[in-house]
Amino acid sequence: MKRIYLDYAATTPVAPEVMTAMLPYFHDNPGNPSAIYAEGQTARRSVESARASVAGLLNARPDEVLFSQRRHRSR
């Protein structure tokens, strides 16, 4: 029987294209986009480029695109 994963609230599989695009940031170029150091500013430019790309796909302005992450609360 083929298993089907339904717990997307815990974690969500990513498309291969997303994994390929993100690998440099996971491995070679980590940086906090809120930081003022060089690696952080490189990350910031990458986030803003992604925001502009998503906005273009949605026919929206970049300032209308918000990225967020769900934070898990410990019980």
HELIX and SHEET records of a PDB file:
HELIX    1   1 PRO A   16  HIS A   27  1                                  12    
HELIX    2   2 ALA A   38  LEU A   58  1                                  21    
HELIX    3   3 PRO A   62  GLU A   64  5                                   3    
END                                                                             
